[in-house]
Amino acid sequence: MKKLLLVRHAKAVHDTGYSDFERPLKHSGILDAMTMAERLKKDAIIPQLLVTSPSLRTEATADILSEHLSIPKARQDKNIYEGGQQTLLSIINDFEDKYDFIGLVGHNPGISQMVYYFTREFQDLSPGAITLITFDVDEWQMINHDTGRLTWFSSPKN
């Protein structure tokens, strides 16, 4: 069985002084990411590995999760940054099979699209929201359209 944690980055500033790629987390985003990390820890939902977009807000979200969950620093994949459904699917299909539980930290609309693509369930993935999808397969390459089951969802809003 493979498990995929899909994480939308926490709230980021919208100031015009930053490029989109360099937008940092808001103070409330930092607090939200810590809250979400504690929820994951409480429910024993701890991935073996995180893979993140290299943008400042996603990397900061991943760093908070890694630190609170006591897992290694996230690996970066530049293709997550503007990745749509096909790109994100390709990234996921290329995950190493030695890992059974991986978290992907990214952006909308891509993250929300993947939840629907894998599960046919719509979730409002507000900033900082996290979903856990399980797949009854042994290889990441076998993950495809409508093969997952949404087994956990949480948002800083609830």
C-alpha positions in Angstrom: 0.0 0.0 0.0 1.2 3.5 -0.9 0.2 6.6 1.1 0.3 10.1 -0.3 0.0 13.3 1.8 -1.0 16.2 -0.4 -0.2 19.5 1.4 -1.1 23.0 0.2 1.4 25.6 1.5 0.2 27.7 4.4 -0.9 31.4 4.0 1.6 33.6 2.3 1.9 37.4 2.0 0.5 39.0 -1.1 2.7 42.2 -0.9 3.7 43.5 -4.3 7.3 43.8 -3.1 7.8 40.1 -3.7 7.9 37.9 -6.8 5.4 35.1 -6.6 8.2 32.6 -6.1 9.7 34.6 -3.2 6.5 35.2 -1.2 7.1 34.3 2.5 4.6 32.8 4.9 2.5 35.2 6.9 2.8 34.9 10.7 -0.7 33.3 10.7 0.6 30.9 8.0 3.5 29.8 10.2 1.1 29.2 13.1 -1.3 27.3 10.8 1.6 25.1 9.6 2.6 24.3 13.2 -1.0 23.5 14.0 -1.3 21.1 11.1 2.0 19.5 12.0 0.7 18.8 15.5 -2.5 17.3 14.1 -0.5 15.0 11.9 1.6 14.0 14.8 -1.4 13.4 17.1 -3.0 11.2 14.5 0.3 9.4 13.8 0.3 10.5 10.2 4.0 10.9 9.6 5.4 10.5 6.1 8.9 9.0 5.5 9.8 11.8 3.1 8.5 15.2 1.9 9.0 16.5 -1.6 8.3 20.2 -2.0 8.2 23.0 -4.6 11.2 25.2 -4.1 9.2 28.4 -3.7 9.8 30.2 -0.4 6.2 29.6 1.0 6.2 25.8 0.2 9.7 25.3 1.4 8.9 27.1 4.7 5.7 25.0 5.1 7.7 21.8 4.5 10.4 22.9 6.9 7.8 23.4 9.7 6.3 19.9 9.0 9.7 18.2 8.9 10.9 19.8 12.1 7.7 19.0 14.1 7.4 15.5 12.7 11.1 14.8 13.2 11.6 13.7 9.6 14.4 14.7 7.1 14.4 18.1 5.4 12.2 18.0 2.3 13.6 17.3 -1.1 12.9 20.0 -3.7 11.4 19.4 -7.1 11.2 22.5 -9.3 8.5 21.0 -11.4 6.0 21.2 -8.6 6.0 25.0 -8.6 3.8 25.5 -11.7 2.9 21.8 -12.1 -0.5 20.9 -13.3 -2.2 17.5 -13.1 0.0 15.6 -15.6 3.2 17.1 -14.2 2.3 16.2 -10.7 1.2 12.7 -11.6 4.5 12.2 -13.4 6.4 13.3 -10.2 4.4 11.0 -8.0 4.7 8.1 -10.4 8.5 8.6 -10.3 8.7 8.4 -6.5 11.1 5.7 -5.2 9.2 2.5 -4.3 11.4 2.0 -1.2 9.1 4.7 0.3 5.6 3.7 1.1 4.5 7.1 2.5 5.5 10.4 0.9 4.2 13.9 1.3 4.0 16.4 -1.6 4.0 20.1 -0.6 2.7 22.3 -3.4 0.3 24.9 -4.7 -3.3 25.2 -5.9 -4.8 24.5 -8.3 -2.5 21.5 -8.8 -2.9 20.1 -5.3 -6.7 20.2 -5.4 -6.8 18.8 -8.9 -4.8 15.8 -7.7 -7.1 15.1 -4.8 -10.0 15.0 -7.2 -8.1 13.1 -9.9 -7.1 10.3 -7.5 -10.3 10.1 -5.4 -13.2 11.8 -7.3 -13.9 13.6 -4.1 -13.8 17.4 -4.0 -12.1 19.1 -1.1 -11.7 22.8 -0.5 -8.0 22.9 0.0 -7.5 26.3 1.7 -3.9 27.4 2.5 -2.4 24.9 4.9 -4.9 22.1 4.2 -3.7 18.5 4.1 -5.2 15.3 2.7 -4.1 11.8 3.0 -4.8 9.5 0.1 -4.2 5.7 0.3 -3.6 3.5 -2.8 -3.9 -0.3 -2.8 -0.8 -0.7 -4.9 2.9 -1.6 -4.3 4.5 0.8 -6.9 4.1 4.5 -7.3 4.0 4.0 -11.0 0.7 2.2 -10.7 -1.0 5.2 -9.2 -3.4 6.8 -11.6 -6.8 8.2 -12.2 -9.4 7.2 -9.6 -7.1 4.7 -7.8 -7.0 6.4 -4.4 -9.1 6.7 -1.3 -9.3 9.9 0.7 -8.6 8.7 4.3 -7.8 11.9 6.2 -8.4 15.6 5.7 -7.7 18.6 7.8 -7.5 22.3 7.3 -6.4 25.1 9.6 -10.0 26.4 9.3 -11.4 23.4 11.2 
